Amino acid sequence: MSVREDPQAQPVRPTMEDSVAAAGSELIGGPVGRRALLGTSWWTPVRIIALVAIGMFALGMVQKLPCYNGGWFYGATAQYTHACYSDIPHLYNGRGFADDLVPYFDRIPDRVSGGMEYLEYPVLTGLLMEVASWLTPHSGSLQTREQVYWLANAAMLMACTAVIAVCVSRTHRRRPWDALLVALAPAFALTATINWDLLAVALTAAAMLMWSRSRPLAAGVLLGLATAAKLYPVLLLGPLLVLCLRAGRWRAFWAATGGTAAAWLVVNVPVMFTTQGGLHIREGWKQFYTFSEERPVDFGSLWLIISQRTGNPMDDVNTYAMILMVLACAGVAALALCAPRRPRFAQLAFLVIAAFVLTNKVYSPQYVLWLIPLAVLARPRWRDFLVWQACEVMYFLGVWMYLAYTNSGDQHRGLPPEGYQLATALHFAGTLFLCALIVRDALVPDRDPVRRDGSDDPSGGVLDRAPDVFVLGQARRTAQYEGAALTDWGADRR
């Protein structure tokens, strides 16, 4: 069988199809030759990528050293001017872990939390935080314990990083080297230990790997666990819904949905209900959802720019954000059903999560971690990825310099509001740039780098090479859908 008939026959070499990757490879000896013996060494792509990812994570830890050695504990702006802020050490004491309080069950005193009565994170993330507190000695100074707590969390987040690298490298069987984009992403290293997002990102990456292997139930279980760690992964059921509608793969969709619901309930039900004074939902469990609903516009969001420029506090921001999100999802659904060829799962997954962060009332710097693996699977092109990453790094620096400005009193050392608004706009522009390219790839499959060798949807699992049964618009009148499972997009056009 030829390569064109079987796109899984040979691995794709990025240095042979990506000019930026080829130029970058000169640092290590240049592009791989056509006579190279691949697959004959212990140094497989997956192992190399995992080690590179761990190495970059370690460099991100080194970047936090100015804060570890004092910035988190002394001076009002040191953690901002060095761009090394992290929630982790601050919340060790601020959420009661230093006092052995049990998350969701024990109320946090106001003197400790500053008004947050319970932990404002989903249950599985709360469990990770609690495990790290068990690994932290409860003797010695508070500063030492906070440092150890950050190290314990960093160790577990490093394991999550390795999982992400391995899962992304295995999701597209022929394109393992694409995951090097994840491993080398500068925004990944800079934001990895700001918060606990990598747990949800790792579980989501594993869920996508299981879906690509046509194991929808396992994918659903992992997606449910990811949703128990962070809310955003449940949004991936939306792309699966419209793609399974177009392909008629309802059994796989319901298996994934059922697995998601079951896994989420298994994690949450033991914490959700209390029998004190009758059976009702525990206040501690609700804290995450009430906090998400009630928090005002915050850093990184479009709404904060509008609020700062107009003086409007944006009290109705939840309504505006919901309307924009619904419209964006409707657009993604229309793209899924009307595109000339069914879009790939990773493409729609990126677009939906990007719509969520762009319309949300807060776009924290670490939210880029949600998008990086999806971006690599959706559009594995070094130039476009690096342009987007440059925008994210600029925003990463901008938000901390703005906080330095607002916390330095009359000295105003840092970035003023106008500069921060520009950094936020650049932050948005980079994400929208990548969204536009992915939409174009879906509408013009010849431009899709994954499909240019004749592949269909390597991360699609049961959707890969499946014929369409329900389409809308001009696609209904396209002859290529009358019997054929796919067109060899771009196979002879490079």
C-alpha positions as CSV (number, residue, x, y, z in Angstrom):
1,M,0.0,0.0,0.0
2,S,1.4,3.4,-0.9
3,V,1.9,6.3,1.5
4,R,-1.0,8.1,-0.2
5,E,-3.3,5.2,0.4
6,D,-2.1,4.7,4.0
7,P,-1.1,8.1,5.6
8,Q,0.1,6.2,8.7
9,A,2.9,4.5,6.8
10,Q,5.8,6.9,7.5
11,P,6.4,9.5,10.1
12,V,6.3,13.2,9.1
13,R,9.6,15.0,9.4
14,P,9.0,18.6,10.4
15,T,12.3,19.7,8.9
16,M,11.2,18.5,5.5
17,E,7.9,20.4,5.4
18,D,8.4,23.4,7.7
19,S,11.0,26.1,6.7
20,V,11.2,27.5,10.3
21,A,11.7,24.0,11.7
22,A,14.4,23.4,9.1
23,A,16.2,26.6,9.9
24,G,16.0,25.9,13.6
25,S,17.4,22.5,13.1
26,E,20.7,24.0,12.0
27,L,21.5,24.4,15.7
28,I,21.7,20.6,16.1
29,G,23.2,19.7,12.7
30,G,20.5,20.5,10.2
31,P,17.5,18.6,8.8
32,V,17.4,14.9,9.0
33,G,18.7,13.2,5.8
34,R,16.7,10.9,3.7
35,R,19.1,8.0,4.6
36,A,18.7,8.5,8.3
37,L,18.0,5.4,10.3
38,L,14.9,6.3,12.2
39,G,13.4,4.2,15.0
40,T,16.6,2.3,15.7
41,S,17.7,4.1,18.9
42,W,16.5,4.4,22.4
43,W,16.0,8.1,21.8
44,T,12.6,7.9,20.3
45,P,10.6,11.1,19.6
46,V,8.4,10.6,22.6
47,R,11.3,10.2,25.0
48,I,13.2,13.2,23.6
49,I,10.1,15.4,23.7
50,A,9.3,14.4,27.3
51,L,12.8,15.2,28.4
52,V,12.8,18.5,26.6
53,A,9.5,19.4,28.2
54,I,10.8,18.5,31.7
55,G,14.0,20.5,31.0
56,M,11.9,23.6,30.0
57,F,9.8,23.2,33.0
58,A,12.9,23.2,35.2
59,L,14.0,26.4,33.5
60,G,10.7,27.9,34.4
61,M,11.3,27.0,38.0
62,V,14.7,28.7,37.8
63,Q,12.9,31.8,36.5
64,K,11.0,31.8,39.8
65,L,14.1,31.9,41.9
66,P,14.0,35.6,42.7
67,C,10.6,35.1,44.2
68,Y,11.5,31.8,45.9
69,N,14.4,33.6,47.6
70,G,12.4,36.5,48.8
71,G,10.1,38.1,46.3
72,W,7.0,36.2,47.5
73,F,7.7,37.2,51.1
74,Y,9.4,40.7,51.1
75,G,8.7,43.9,49.2
76,A,5.4,45.0,47.7
77,T,6.5,44.7,44.0
78,A,9.5,42.4,43.8
79,Q,7.4,39.4,42.6
80,Y,6.0,41.6,39.9
81,T,9.2,43.3,38.7
82,H,10.9,39.9,38.4
83,A,7.8,38.5,36.7
84,C,7.9,35.4,39.0
85,Y,4.6,35.6,40.8
86,S,2.8,32.4,41.8
87,D,-0.5,31.7,43.6
88,I,0.9,28.5,45.1
89,P,2.9,29.8,48.1
90,H,0.4,32.5,48.9
91,L,-2.5,30.2,49.1
92,Y,-0.7,27.7,51.3
93,N,-1.5,30.0,54.2
94,G,-4.3,32.0,52.6
95,R,-6.5,28.9,52.1
96,G,-5.9,27.3,55.4
97,F,-3.4,24.5,54.5
98,A,-0.9,25.8,56.9
99,D,-3.5,25.4,59.7
100,D,-4.5,21.9,58.6
101,L,-8.0,23.0,57.5
102,V,-9.8,20.5,55.2
103,P,-10.8,22.1,51.9
104,Y,-14.6,22.4,51.3
105,F,-15.3,21.1,54.9
106,D,-13.6,23.7,57.1
107,R,-14.5,27.4,56.9
108,I,-11.4,29.6,56.5
109,P,-11.1,32.4,59.0
110,D,-11.2,35.9,57.6
111,R,-7.9,36.8,59.2
112,V,-6.3,34.1,57.0
113,S,-8.2,34.3,53.7
114,G,-9.2,38.0,53.6
115,G,-12.9,37.1,53.1
116,M,-12.8,33.8,51.0
117,E,-14.8,31.4,53.3
118,Y,-13.9,28.2,51.4
119,L,-11.4,27.0,48.8
120,E,-12.5,28.5,45.4
121,Y,-11.1,25.7,43.2
122,P,-12.8,22.5,41.8
123,V,-12.6,19.4,43.9
124,L,-9.8,17.5,42.0
125,T,-7.6,20.6,42.1
126,G,-8.3,21.0,45.8
127,L,-7.2,17.4,46.2
128,L,-3.9,18.1,44.5
129,M,-3.4,21.1,46.8
130,E,-4.2,19.0,49.8
131,V,-1.8,16.2,48.8
132,A,1.0,18.9,48.5
133,S,0.2,20.1,52.0
134,W,0.6,16.5,53.3
135,L,4.1,16.5,51.7
136,T,4.9,19.8,53.4
137,P,6.4,19.6,56.9
138,H,4.3,21.4,59.5
139,S,7.2,22.6,61.5
140,G,9.6,25.5,60.9
141,S,8.9,29.0,59.8
142,L,6.0,29.8,57.6
143,Q,8.3,31.0,54.8
144,T,10.1,27.7,54.7
145,R,6.9,25.8,54.6
146,E,5.6,27.9,51.8
147,Q,8.8,27.2,49.8
148,V,8.5,23.5,50.4
149,Y,4.8,23.6,49.5
150,W,5.7,25.3,46.1
151,L,8.3,22.6,45.5
152,A,5.9,19.8,46.2
153,N,3.4,21.3,43.9
154,A,6.0,21.9,41.2
155,A,7.1,18.2,41.4
156,M,3.5,17.1,40.7
157,L,3.0,19.7,38.0
158,M,6.3,18.5,36.4
159,A,4.8,15.0,36.2
160,C,1.7,16.6,34.5
161,T,4.0,18.3,32.0
162,A,5.6,15.0,31.0
163,V,2.1,13.5,30.6
164,I,1.1,16.3,28.3
165,A,4.2,16.0,26.2
166,V,3.7,12.2,25.8
167,C,0.0,12.4,25.0
168,V,0.4,15.2,22.4
169,S,3.2,13.3,20.7
170,R,1.1,10.2,20.5
171,T,-2.2,11.7,19.5
172,H,-1.2,12.2,15.8
173,R,0.6,8.9,15.1
174,R,2.5,10.2,12.1
175,R,3.4,13.5,13.7
176,P,5.1,12.9,17.0
177,W,7.6,15.7,16.5
178,D,4.8,18.3,16.6
179,A,4.8,17.9,20.3
180,L,8.2,19.6,20.4
181,L,6.2,22.8,20.1
182,V,4.6,22.1,23.4
183,A,7.9,21.2,25.0
184,L,9.6,24.4,23.8
185,A,6.7,26.8,24.2
186,P,8.1,29.8,26.2
187,A,4.7,30.7,27.6
188,F,4.4,27.1,28.9
189,A,7.6,27.3,30.9
190,L,6.8,30.8,32.2
191,T,3.3,30.1,33.4
192,A,3.5,26.4,34.5
193,T,3.8,27.0,38.2
194,I,1.6,30.1,38.5
195,N,-1.4,27.9,39.4
196,W,-2.6,24.3,39.2
197,D,-3.9,24.4,35.7
198,L,-1.5,21.7,34.4
199,L,-3.5,19.0,36.1
200,A,-6.6,19.7,34.0
201,V,-4.4,20.2,30.9
202,A,-2.8,16.8,31.4
203,L,-6.1,15.0,31.9
204,T,-7.5,16.8,28.8
205,A,-4.5,15.8,26.7
206,A,-4.9,12.2,27.9
207,A,-8.6,12.3,27.0
208,M,-7.8,13.5,23.5
209,L,-5.3,10.7,23.1
210,M,-7.9,8.1,24.1
211,W,-10.4,9.6,21.7
212,S,-7.8,9.4,18.9
213,R,-7.5,5.7,19.7
214,S,-11.2,5.2,19.3
215,R,-11.8,4.7,23.0
216,P,-14.6,7.1,23.7
217,L,-15.6,5.8,27.1
218,A,-12.0,6.1,28.4
219,A,-11.8,9.6,26.8
220,G,-15.0,10.6,28.5
221,V,-13.8,9.4,31.9
222,L,-10.6,11.4,31.6
223,L,-12.6,14.4,30.4
224,G,-14.8,14.1,33.4
225,L,-11.8,14.1,35.7
226,A,-10.4,17.1,33.9
227,T,-13.6,18.9,34.4
228,A,-13.4,18.1,38.1
229,A,-10.1,19.9,38.1
230,K,-11.1,22.9,35.9
231,L,-14.3,23.7,34.2
232,Y,-13.1,24.4,30.7
233,P,-12.6,20.7,29.5
234,V,-16.3,20.0,29.5
235,L,-16.6,22.4,26.6
236,L,-14.9,19.8,24.3
237,L,-18.1,17.8,24.3
238,G,-19.5,20.6,22.1
239,P,-17.2,19.9,19.2
240,L,-17.7,16.2,19.6
241,L,-21.4,16.7,19.4
242,V,-21.4,18.5,16.1
243,L,-18.7,16.3,14.6
244,C,-20.5,13.1,15.6
245,L,-23.8,14.6,14.3
246,R,-22.1,15.2,10.9
247,A,-20.5,11.7,10.9
248,G,-23.4,9.8,12.5
249,R,-21.2,8.5,15.3
250,W,-23.8,8.8,18.1
251,R,-22.7,5.7,20.0
252,A,-19.2,7.1,20.5
253,F,-20.5,10.5,21.5
254,W,-22.9,9.1,24.2
255,A,-20.2,6.9,25.5
256,A,-17.9,9.9,26.0
257,T,-20.7,12.0,27.5
258,G,-21.7,9.3,29.9
259,G,-18.1,8.7,30.9
260,T,-17.6,12.4,31.5
261,A,-20.7,12.7,33.7
262,A,-19.9,9.5,35.7
263,A,-16.3,10.5,36.4
264,W,-17.3,14.0,37.4
265,L,-20.0,12.7,39.8
266,V,-17.7,10.2,41.3
267,V,-15.2,12.9,42.3
268,N,-17.7,15.6,43.3
269,V,-20.6,13.7,45.0
270,P,-18.6,12.8,48.2
271,V,-17.9,16.5,48.7
272,M,-21.0,18.0,47.2
273,F,-23.6,17.0,49.8
274,T,-23.9,17.4,53.5
275,T,-26.5,16.0,55.9
276,Q,-26.1,18.6,58.6
277,G,-29.6,20.1,59.0
278,G,-30.9,18.0,56.2
279,L,-29.5,16.9,52.9
280,H,-28.3,19.9,50.9
281,I,-25.4,21.1,48.8
282,R,-22.3,21.9,50.8
283,E,-21.4,25.6,50.9
284,G,-17.7,24.8,50.5
285,W,-18.3,22.8,47.3
286,K,-20.4,25.7,45.8
287,Q,-17.6,28.2,46.5
288,F,-16.0,27.7,43.1
289,Y,-19.2,28.2,41.2
290,T,-20.4,31.2,43.2
291,F,-17.0,32.8,43.0
292,S,-16.8,32.4,39.3
293,E,-20.3,34.0,38.9
294,E,-19.7,36.9,41.3
295,R,-16.1,37.9,40.6
296,P,-15.8,41.2,38.7
297,V,-14.0,41.8,35.5
298,D,-10.3,40.9,36.0
299,F,-6.9,40.9,34.4
300,G,-6.4,40.0,30.7
301,S,-10.0,40.3,29.6
302,L,-11.6,42.5,26.9
303,W,-14.0,43.6,29.5
304,L,-11.3,45.1,31.7
305,I,-10.1,47.3,28.9
306,I,-13.7,48.5,28.3
307,S,-14.1,49.1,32.0
308,Q,-10.9,51.1,32.3
309,R,-11.5,53.1,29.2
310,T,-15.1,54.0,29.9
311,G,-15.3,53.9,33.7
312,N,-18.2,51.4,33.5
313,P,-17.8,48.7,36.2
314,M,-19.4,46.2,33.8
315,D,-21.9,44.8,36.3
316,D,-23.7,42.9,33.5
317,V,-20.5,41.3,32.3
318,N,-21.8,37.7,32.8
319,T,-24.6,38.4,30.4
320,Y,-22.4,39.9,27.8
321,A,-19.8,37.2,28.1
322,M,-22.5,34.5,27.8
323,I,-24.0,36.1,24.7
324,L,-20.7,36.3,23.0
325,M,-19.8,32.7,23.9
326,V,-23.0,31.4,22.6
327,L,-22.5,33.3,19.3
328,A,-19.0,32.0,19.0
329,C,-20.1,28.4,19.7
330,A,-22.9,28.8,17.1
331,G,-20.2,29.9,14.6
332,V,-18.0,26.9,15.4
333,A,-21.1,24.6,15.0
334,A,-21.8,26.2,11.6
335,L,-18.2,25.7,10.6
336,A,-18.4,22.0,11.6
337,L,-21.5,21.4,9.6
338,C,-20.9,23.6,6.5
339,A,-17.2,23.2,5.8
340,P,-16.3,21.4,2.6
341,R,-14.7,18.6,4.6
342,R,-15.5,17.8,8.2
343,P,-13.1,19.8,10.3
344,R,-10.7,18.0,12.6
345,F,-11.6,17.5,16.2
346,A,-8.5,19.4,17.4
347,Q,-9.3,22.4,15.2
348,L,-12.8,22.8,16.8
349,A,-11.5,22.0,20.3
350,F,-9.0,24.9,20.0
351,L,-11.7,27.3,18.6
352,V,-14.1,26.6,21.4
353,I,-11.6,26.9,24.2
354,A,-10.2,30.1,22.6
355,A,-13.7,31.5,22.4
356,F,-14.2,30.7,26.1
357,V,-11.0,32.5,27.2
358,L,-11.5,35.5,24.8
359,T,-15.1,36.1,26.0
360,N,-14.5,35.4,29.6
361,K,-14.3,38.2,32.2
362,V,-10.9,37.0,33.3
363,Y,-8.0,35.8,31.0
364,S,-5.3,34.9,33.5
365,P,-1.7,34.5,32.1
366,Q,-1.8,30.7,32.9
367,Y,-4.9,30.2,30.7
368,V,-2.5,29.9,27.8
369,L,-1.7,26.4,29.1
370,W,-5.2,25.3,28.1
371,L,-4.6,26.3,24.5
372,I,-1.0,25.3,23.8
373,P,-1.6,21.5,23.3
374,L,-4.7,22.2,21.3
375,A,-2.9,24.7,19.2
376,V,-0.2,22.2,18.4
377,L,-2.7,19.6,17.3
378,A,-4.8,22.1,15.4
379,R,-2.1,23.9,13.5
380,P,1.4,22.5,13.9
381,R,3.3,25.3,12.1
382,W,6.3,26.7,13.8
383,R,6.1,30.3,12.4
384,D,2.4,30.7,13.4
385,F,2.9,29.1,16.8
386,L,5.9,31.3,17.6
387,V,4.1,34.5,16.5
388,W,1.3,33.6,18.9
389,Q,3.8,32.7,21.7
390,A,5.5,36.0,21.3
391,C,2.2,37.8,21.9
392,E,1.7,35.6,25.0
393,V,5.1,36.4,26.4
394,M,4.6,40.1,25.8
395,Y,1.4,39.9,27.8
396,F,3.0,37.8,30.5
397,L,5.5,40.6,31.1
398,G,2.9,43.3,30.7
399,V,0.6,42.1,33.4
400,W,3.3,41.8,36.0
401,M,4.7,45.2,35.1
402,Y,1.2,46.7,35.4
403,L,0.8,45.2,38.8
404,A,4.2,46.6,39.8
405,Y,2.9,50.0,38.6
406,T,-0.3,49.8,40.6
407,N,1.4,48.5,43.8
408,S,4.4,50.9,43.9
409,G,2.4,53.9,45.2
410,D,3.4,57.3,44.0
411,Q,6.6,55.9,42.4
412,H,4.6,54.3,39.6
413,R,7.4,51.9,38.6
414,G,6.1,49.7,35.9
415,L,3.7,49.7,33.0
416,P,0.8,52.3,33.2
417,P,-2.8,51.4,32.3
418,E,-2.4,52.4,28.7
419,G,0.6,50.2,28.2
420,Y,-1.2,47.3,29.9
421,Q,-4.2,47.8,27.6
422,L,-1.9,47.6,24.6
423,A,-0.3,44.4,26.0
424,T,-3.8,42.9,26.5
425,A,-4.8,43.9,22.9
426,L,-1.7,42.2,21.6
427,H,-2.6,39.2,23.7
428,F,-6.0,39.0,22.1
429,A,-4.6,39.6,18.6
430,G,-2.2,36.7,18.8
431,T,-5.0,34.3,19.8
432,L,-7.4,35.6,17.1
433,F,-4.6,35.3,14.6
434,L,-4.3,31.6,15.3
435,C,-8.1,31.2,15.3
436,A,-8.3,32.8,11.8
437,L,-5.7,30.4,10.4
438,I,-7.5,27.4,11.9
439,V,-10.8,28.6,10.4
440,R,-9.1,29.0,7.0
441,D,-7.7,25.5,7.2
442,A,-11.1,24.1,7.9
443,L,-12.6,26.0,5.0
444,V,-9.7,25.3,2.6
445,P,-8.4,21.8,3.6
446,D,-5.5,22.1,1.2
447,R,-4.0,24.7,3.6
448,D,-4.3,22.4,6.6
449,P,-0.7,21.1,7.4
450,V,-2.0,17.9,8.9
451,R,-4.1,17.0,5.9
452,R,-1.6,17.9,3.2
453,D,-0.2,14.4,3.1
454,G,-3.6,12.8,2.6
455,S,-4.5,12.3,6.3
456,D,-8.1,13.0,7.4
457,D,-8.4,13.5,11.2
458,P,-5.6,11.7,13.1
459,S,-7.0,12.8,16.4
460,G,-10.6,12.0,15.4
461,G,-10.7,8.4,16.4
462,V,-14.0,7.0,15.2
463,L,-14.4,10.2,13.1
464,D,-11.2,9.6,11.1
465,R,-12.1,8.8,7.5
466,A,-15.8,8.4,8.4
467,P,-18.3,9.4,5.7
468,D,-20.6,12.3,6.3
469,V,-24.3,11.6,7.0
470,F,-25.5,15.2,7.8
471,V,-24.1,18.4,6.3
472,L,-25.5,21.8,5.6
473,G,-25.0,24.5,3.0
474,Q,-22.9,23.9,-0.2
475,A,-21.4,20.8,1.3
476,R,-24.6,19.0,0.7
477,R,-24.2,19.5,-3.0
478,T,-20.6,18.5,-3.2
479,A,-20.0,15.2,-5.0
480,Q,-17.1,14.2,-2.8
481,Y,-19.6,13.2,0.0
482,E,-21.5,10.8,-2.2
483,G,-19.9,7.6,-1.0
484,A,-16.3,8.5,-0.5
485,A,-15.0,8.7,3.1
486,L,-12.5,11.5,2.3
487,T,-10.6,13.4,-0.3
488,D,-6.8,13.2,-0.4
489,W,-6.4,16.8,0.4
490,G,-3.1,18.2,-0.8
491,A,-1.5,14.7,-1.4
492,D,-0.1,15.8,-4.7
493,R,-0.1,19.5,-4.3
494,R,3.0,20.2,-2.1
